[in-house]
Amino acid sequence: MKSEDLKVNAGSVLMKKALAGISTFYDDEKNETQLTRLQIPKNCYPCNQSYQYAHSFYTRLCPGCAEENDDKRFLAADLSGRNVILTGGRVKVGFAKALKLLRSGVNLVYLNGDHSNNNGKTHPAMMSCRFKSC
């Protein structure tokens, strides 16, 4: 029973991308949602509600929380002409936030306290965007 649930988790979009080394910082389009029945009920990470159907993208969230998070991944606002100072945007969540802000049209000032891995290079995802690195 548990091994079947582990296969469901391993088949999720997030897990497949992580194992393939593909970035999940940005998706162009929303994919069709599928719910797969679990053999052993689990508790949702944010709301702690018990659930038995795993979402195709967010397998650790109940269907309600998963759908809400999936919808919010694709929200966008026109922030053209706004100025943003971002700290900690070199890796992980900060980097994802920098990309989302740049796609929204902001003028981004990126403050990075750790220049040891920077070597003065710009990440390819930011090449066509307007930003200053300090």
SULVENJO-V271371 format. One line per field, one symbol per residue. phi: phi as a letter, one per 30 degrees, with the letter a starting at -180 (. if undefined). burial: + if it has 9 or more other ideal C-beta (glycine too) atoms within 8 Angstrom, else -. A space follows every 10 residues. Layout:
phi=???
burial=???
This chain:
phi=.ddddddddd ddeddddddd icdcdacdbd dddbccdcdc ebcdddcidd bbbcddccdc cdeddddddd dddcdbbdce idcbcccicd bhdddddddd ddddjdcccc cbdccdcdhi ccdedceccd accc
burial=----+--+++ -+-+++++-- -----+---- --+-++-+-- -+-+----+- +-+++++++- +++-+++-++ --------+- ---+-+--++ ---+++++++ ++++++++++ -+-----+-- -----+---- +---
